[in-house]
Amino acid sequence: MTIASTKPYFIRAIHQWCIDQGFTPYLAAVVDRNTRVPPGSARDGQIVLNLSYDATHELVIGNDLITFQARFGGVAHSLAIPVANVIAIYARENGQGMAFEPEVVTAAEAESKGAEPIDAPQADGADLSPDDGSGGATGGSAAGRRGAHLKVVK
């Protein structure tokens, strides 16, 4: 019997703690061929993402994969981050959270877990704007109000 990794449980716990405290959960991950992110959003092979519910749509933090939709520059994208690629989750406001050692997952290991390599970023045209009209994940609406945002941080 294989023991499941504790990493996805820690990620979910820190994410929930951030939300409960009113903080913005940020997730740092290594970008490789098993990661689906918008083109040009990764820097130095890494990406930092805002995982707040205001900035994401259909967020699922699974045991092997974190999936959600978000807007980058007003364009909706579907993102997929393997849990093995996560190197940190923390609160933007105070930096409290948890860092992880990057795991090296080969394509063969990923396929044995049922994951398929993600070769190209995908975008869909789904409307991710909140029902209240607050401007969606990138902020700003026609009325000029600033809503939540999702941006790449270094």
LONUMI-252192 format. One line per 4 residues: number of its first residue (from 0); their letters; for each residue x negated, z, y of N, C-alpha, C. Coordinates in Angstrom, 3 decimals, m for minus. Atoms other than C-alpha are relative to their C-alpha. Example, Ala and Ser with C-alpha at 12.3 -4.5 7.8 and 13.67 -1.06 7.14 Angstrom:
BEGIN
0	as	m0.890:0.000:m1.190:m12.300:7.800:m4.500:m0.900:0.000:1.200 ~ 0.820:m0.060:m1.190:m13.670:7.140:m1.060:0.770:0.730:1.090
% end
This chain:
BEGIN
0	mtia	m0.839:0.000:m1.179:0.000:0.000:0.000:m0.886:0.000:1.246 ~ 0.758:0.103:m1.234:m1.330:m0.968:3.406:0.619:0.901:1.067 ~ m0.473:m0.866:m1.074:m1.077:1.552:6.222:0.091:m0.821:1.277 ~ m0.217:0.745:m1.238:0.358:0.088:9.415:m0.886:0.561:1.108
4	stkp	0.812:m0.397:m1.147:m1.744:0.177:12.560:0.821:0.881:0.943 ~ m0.676:m0.847:m0.985:m0.910:2.864:15.107:0.057:m0.658:1.378 ~ 0.107:0.638:m1.317:m1.720:0.498:17.995:1.350:m0.404:0.598 ~ m1.268:0.377:m0.632:1.782:m0.985:18.497:0.857:1.207:0.366
8	yfir	m0.753:m1.208:m0.301:3.263:2.516:18.424:m0.509:0.644:1.289 ~ 0.567:m0.514:m1.248:0.868:3.685:21.144:0.404:m0.882:1.179 ~ m0.388:0.919:m1.078:1.649:0.570:23.203:1.444:0.269:0.415 ~ m1.408:m0.279:m0.321:5.405:1.228:22.961:0.150:1.352:0.687
12	aihq	m0.104:m1.343:m0.581:4.912:4.922:23.762:m0.484:0.029:1.447 ~ 0.519:0.017:m1.375:2.762:4.326:26.869:0.926:m0.825:0.892 ~ m0.948:0.820:m0.764:5.149:1.569:28.016:1.227:0.838:0.369 ~ m1.186:m0.815:m0.265:8.136:3.919:27.675:m0.320:1.143:0.955
16	wcid	0.402:m1.073:m0.906:6.249:6.744:29.399:m0.076:m0.520:1.433 ~ 0.086:0.595:m1.343:5.480:4.451:32.361:1.394:m0.202:0.586 ~ m1.364:0.252:m0.464:9.141:3.433:32.624:0.685:1.318:0.356 ~ m0.634:m1.298:m0.238:10.344:7.050:32.349:m0.510:0.672:1.268
20	qgft	0.592:m0.622:m1.181:7.958:8.146:35.123:0.199:m0.825:1.269 ~ m0.195:0.869:m1.162:8.944:5.268:37.426:m1.240:m0.799:0.348 ~ 1.227:0.760:m0.218:5.534:3.606:37.054:0.160:m1.429:m0.507 ~ 0.019:1.396:0.430:4.742:m0.074:36.499:m0.990:m0.144:m1.146
24	pyla	0.922:0.154:1.129:3.305:m0.702:33.012:m0.748:m1.327:0.065 ~ 0.845:1.195:0.041:0.393:m3.161:33.004:m0.638:m0.083:m1.378 ~ 0.601:0.243:1.302:m0.919:m4.705:29.801:m1.164:m0.958:0.178 ~ 1.180:0.870:m0.039:m4.446:m6.151:29.545:m0.235:m0.527:m1.404
28	avvd	0.187:0.616:1.311:m5.146:m8.599:26.729:m1.051:m1.094:0.056 ~ 0.936:1.109:0.169:m7.758:m11.028:25.478:0.829:m1.249:m0.286 ~ m0.712:1.262:0.204:m6.566:m14.641:25.641:m0.809:m0.878:m0.946 ~ 0.625:0.915:0.951:m7.363:m16.853:22.653:1.057:m0.978:m0.494
32	rntr	m0.931:1.031:0.472:m5.679:m19.579:20.611:1.278:0.583:m0.584 ~ m1.202:m0.640:0.525:m3.167:m17.067:19.214:0.872:0.592:1.098 ~ m0.702:m0.558:m1.144:m1.996:m16.106:22.710:0.684:m1.120:0.770 ~ m0.700:0.991:m0.817:0.634:m17.988:24.707:0.236:0.603:1.387
36	vppg	m0.146:m0.408:m1.394:0.299:m17.528:28.473:0.036:m1.264:0.851 ~ m0.025:1.187:m0.859:0.856:m19.893:31.419:m1.407:m0.533:0.252 ~ 1.319:0.584:m0.259:m2.014:m22.330:32.013:m0.572:0.501:1.325 ~ 0.689:m0.437:m1.211:m4.560:m21.079:34.530:0.217:1.453:0.362
40	sard	m0.270:m1.395:m0.346:m3.326:m17.483:34.428:m1.061:0.961:m0.530 ~ 1.048:m0.859:0.558:m6.233:m16.089:32.387:m1.280:m0.137:0.817 ~ 1.299:m0.002:m0.682:m9.514:m15.113:34.026:m1.004:0.663:m0.921 ~ 1.061:m0.516:0.867:m12.715:m14.600:32.042:0.519:0.329:m1.397
44	gqiv	m0.525:m0.191:1.344:m10.719:m14.878:28.814:0.928:1.185:m0.152 ~ m0.904:m1.142:0.047:m8.419:m11.988:29.743:1.142:m0.209:0.980 ~ m1.142:0.044:m0.902:m5.064:m11.484:31.413:0.571:1.405:0.115 ~ m0.694:m1.265:m0.218:m3.284:m8.483:32.926:1.417:m0.351:0.437
48	lnls	m1.399:0.338:m0.236:0.513:m8.592:32.911:0.825:1.231:0.332 ~ m0.966:m1.027:m0.345:3.261:m6.513:34.479:1.083:m0.025:m1.073 ~ m1.005:m0.054:1.054:5.517:m5.391:31.605:1.224:0.816:0.386 ~ m1.203:m0.722:m0.405:8.200:m3.696:33.693:1.222:m0.836:m0.356
52	ydat	m1.223:0.717:0.342:11.777:m4.597:32.841:0.460:m0.896:1.147 ~ m0.343:0.855:m1.138:12.192:m6.036:36.356:m0.786:m1.304:m0.013 ~ 0.864:1.184:m0.010:9.359:m8.521:35.760:0.084:m0.807:m1.286 ~ m0.075:0.691:1.289:10.195:m9.487:32.174:1.452:m0.177:m0.418
56	helv	m1.320:0.243:0.580:13.166:m10.828:30.246:m0.182:m0.076:m1.508 ~ 0.060:m0.009:1.462:13.794:m10.232:26.542:m1.348:0.514:m0.523 ~ 1.262:m0.606:0.434:10.699:m8.024:26.168:0.168:0.634:m1.380 ~ 0.017:m0.576:1.348:9.980:m7.213:22.513:m1.442:0.387:m0.306
60	ignd	1.325:m0.483:0.378:6.984:m5.043:21.624:0.055:0.280:m1.495 ~ m0.041:m0.101:1.456:6.727:m5.675:17.891:m1.291:0.566:m0.561 ~ 1.199:m0.540:0.640:4.188:m4.437:15.378:m1.159:m0.982:m0.002 ~ 1.059:1.006:0.017:2.256:m7.734:15.403:m0.061:m0.848:1.260
64	litf	m0.073:0.924:m1.125:3.382:m9.593:18.534:0.859:0.577:1.112 ~ m0.776:m0.376:m1.180:4.569:m8.840:22.064:0.505:m1.297:0.609 ~ m0.581:1.222:m0.551:6.964:m11.495:23.346:0.926:0.338:1.153 ~ m0.916:m0.140:m1.125:8.844:m11.902:26.603:m0.014:m1.276:0.814
68	qarf	m0.040:1.107:m0.941:9.771:m14.348:29.311:m0.248:0.572:1.386 ~ 0.289:m0.426:m1.368:8.556:m14.135:32.892:m0.196:m1.228:0.864 ~ 0.200:1.093:m0.952:8.222:m16.246:35.994:m1.393:0.093:0.609 ~ 1.292:0.143:m0.670:4.883:m17.429:37.322:0.188:m1.097:1.027
72	ggva	m0.179:0.994:m1.051:5.112:m19.194:40.669:1.398:m0.599:m0.014 ~ m1.372:0.469:0.028:8.879:m19.478:40.235:0.382:m0.789:m1.236 ~ m0.261:0.768:1.220:8.587:m21.232:36.859:0.070:0.962:m1.184 ~ m0.183:m0.870:1.160:9.907:m19.499:33.733:m0.932:m0.417:m1.132
76	hsla	0.903:0.232:1.132:7.443:m19.154:30.849:0.328:0.997:m1.106 ~ m0.077:m0.898:1.152:7.692:m17.698:27.352:m1.425:0.416:m0.339 ~ 1.335:m0.511:0.294:4.690:m15.479:26.627:m0.006:0.675:m1.363 ~ 0.189:m0.663:1.289:3.357:m14.212:23.304:m1.421:0.543:m0.046
80	ipva	1.298:m0.672:0.040:0.528:m11.699:23.032:m0.105:0.724:m1.341 ~ 0.188:m0.760:1.242:m0.701:m10.604:19.590:m0.446:1.432:0.320 ~ 0.368:m1.400:m0.219:m0.958:m6.807:19.421:m1.502:0.180:m0.185 ~ 1.448:m0.090:0.231:m4.508:m7.291:18.108:m0.798:m0.361:1.250
84	nvia	0.702:0.434:m1.207:m5.432:m8.884:21.472:0.137:0.982:1.163 ~ m0.213:m0.965:m1.084:m4.223:m5.944:23.594:m1.223:0.900:0.117 ~ 1.159:m0.872:m0.209:m7.140:m4.074:25.148:0.338:1.226:0.844 ~ m0.404:m1.184:m0.763:m5.218:m1.661:27.406:1.458:m0.110:0.414
88	iyar	m1.302:m0.100:m0.648:m1.827:m0.518:28.630:m0.083:1.232:0.885 ~ 0.177:m1.086:m0.953:m1.664:1.642:31.727:0.997:m0.131:1.145 ~ m0.865:m0.012:m1.172:0.337:2.603:34.808:m0.773:m0.550:1.194 ~ 0.649:0.596:m1.166:m0.493:0.502:37.861:m0.269:1.049:1.077
92	engq	0.075:m0.943:m1.108:0.079:3.420:40.213:m1.123:1.017:m0.120 ~ 1.025:m1.034:0.135:m2.408:5.906:38.743:m1.060:m0.309:m1.062 ~ 0.999:0.390:0.991:m4.344:4.082:35.993:0.074:0.746:m1.316 ~ m0.107:m0.741:1.253:m3.221:6.503:33.286:0.572:m0.894:m1.085
96	gmaf	m0.453:0.815:1.112:m2.777:4.888:29.917:m0.970:0.107:m1.149 ~ 0.861:m0.011:1.172:m4.775:3.907:26.882:m0.717:m1.334:m0.131 ~ 0.797:1.205:0.254:m7.575:1.446:26.167:m0.247:m0.100:m1.502 ~ 0.214:0.257:1.419:m8.193:m0.148:22.775:m1.225:m0.877:m0.174
100	epev	1.077:0.920:0.354:m11.147:m1.814:21.112:0.639:m1.339:m0.347 ~ m0.570:1.297:0.376:m10.492:m5.548:20.899:m0.207:m0.253:m1.488 ~ 0.070:0.315:1.425:m9.726:m6.614:17.345:m0.275:m1.484:m0.148 ~ 0.283:1.405:0.269:m11.142:m9.841:15.988:0.880:m0.415:m1.169
104	vtaa	m0.904:0.492:1.028:m8.409:m11.633:14.075:m0.282:m1.474:m0.199 ~ 0.265:1.408:0.290:m9.319:m14.876:12.373:1.319:m0.734:m0.185 ~ m1.201:0.817:0.184:m6.852:m17.744:12.098:0.589:0.227:m1.391 ~ m0.475:m0.228:1.366:m6.651:m17.116:8.339:0.761:1.321:m0.102
108	eaes	m0.692:m1.285:0.013:m5.702:m13.453:8.893:1.335:m0.100:0.713 ~ m1.238:0.166:m0.754:m3.098:m14.432:11.481:1.039:m0.733:m0.836 ~ m0.928:0.763:0.832:m1.564:m16.965:9.106:0.473:0.823:m1.190 ~ m0.404:m0.823:1.139:m1.554:m14.447:6.244:1.065:1.012:0.403
112	kgae	m1.034:m0.897:m0.508:0.581:m12.172:8.446:1.255:m0.766:0.393 ~ m1.172:0.799:m0.334:2.969:m15.052:9.024:m0.009:m0.538:1.411 ~ 0.080:0.487:m1.376:1.833:m15.823:12.559:m0.565:m1.408:0.004 ~ 0.524:1.351:m0.152:1.230:m19.374:13.644:m0.827:m0.053:1.267
116	pida	0.793:0.117:m1.217:m1.554:m20.220:16.092:0.801:m0.697:1.089 ~ m0.699:0.580:m1.135:m0.238:m21.054:19.517:m1.000:m0.859:0.738 ~ 0.985:0.907:m0.565:m2.065:m24.135:20.710:0.217:m0.302:1.473 ~ m0.252:0.387:m1.384:m0.355:m24.900:24.001:1.008:0.942:0.626
120	pqad	m0.981:m0.816:m0.688:1.416:m22.778:26.574:1.310:m0.766:0.098 ~ m1.300:0.635:m0.094:5.121:m23.451:26.700:0.755:0.598:1.164 ~ m0.865:m0.472:m1.072:7.512:m23.203:29.577:1.410:m0.417:m0.343 ~ m1.371:0.413:0.174:11.228:m23.209:29.408:0.706:0.140:1.331
124	gadl	m0.720:0.005:m1.267:13.804:m23.634:32.097:1.020:1.099:0.098 ~ m0.989:m1.067:m0.017:15.739:m20.457:31.354:m0.031:0.728:1.331 ~ m0.100:m0.735:m1.248:16.987:m18.629:34.387:m0.218:1.469:m0.298 ~ 0.331:m1.395:0.257:15.386:m15.195:34.375:0.393:0.900:1.150
128	spdd	m0.376:m0.790:m1.160:16.874:m14.030:37.656:0.966:1.094:m0.412 ~ m0.933:m1.069:0.305:18.587:m10.661:37.470:1.381:m0.343:0.539 ~ m1.369:0.276:m0.407:22.366:m10.704:37.805:0.298:0.452:1.419 ~ m0.269:m0.512:m1.332:22.170:m8.776:41.087:m0.576:m0.883:1.098
132	gsgg	0.529:0.931:m0.992:20.402:m11.675:42.831:m1.193:0.533:0.763 ~ 1.114:m0.598:m0.735:17.332:m9.634:43.746:m1.247:m0.862:0.026 ~ 1.128:0.898:m0.167:14.996:m12.587:43.372:m0.819:m0.256:m1.238 ~ 0.724:0.301:1.228:13.723:m12.493:39.800:m1.360:0.660:m0.063
136	atgg	1.281:m0.639:0.281:10.260:m11.666:38.540:m1.070:m0.316:1.026 ~ 1.045:0.335:m0.958:8.325:m13.358:41.332:0.333:0.461:1.404 ~ m0.349:m0.565:m1.293:10.160:m11.711:44.203:0.549:m1.023:0.959 ~ m0.546:0.861:m1.034:11.975:m13.101:47.185:1.210:m0.757:m0.475
140	saag	m1.183:0.789:0.289:15.423:m14.601:47.200:0.317:m0.803:1.242 ~ m0.378:0.801:m1.156:17.192:m16.940:49.540:0.247:0.893:1.209 ~ m0.262:m0.926:m1.095:18.131:m13.894:51.602:m1.276:0.655:0.509 ~ 1.276:m0.530:m0.467:14.436:m12.936:51.918:m0.322:1.387:m0.512
144	rrga	0.301:m1.313:0.556:14.626:m9.681:49.949:m1.125:m0.117:m1.002 ~ 1.115:0.027:0.943:11.562:m8.797:47.936:0.393:0.774:m1.239 ~ m0.319:m0.634:1.273:12.271:m8.062:44.276:m1.272:0.311:m0.759 ~ 1.152:m0.262:0.860:10.003:m7.288:41.379:m0.858:m1.254:m0.093
148	hlkv	0.888:1.147:0.094:7.027:m9.515:40.746:m0.893:0.133:m1.227 ~ 0.949:0.055:1.101:4.681:m10.560:37.998:m1.186:m0.773:0.508 ~ 1.177:0.691:m0.498:1.154:m11.414:38.981:m1.195:0.341:m0.868 ~ 1.234:m0.216:0.735:m2.252:m11.724:37.411:m0.884:0.906:0.838
152	vk	0.883:m0.917:m0.701:m4.512:m8.825:38.347:m1.331:0.018:m0.704 ~ 1.340:0.012:0.568:m8.220:m8.670:37.839:m0.417:1.364:m0.447
% end
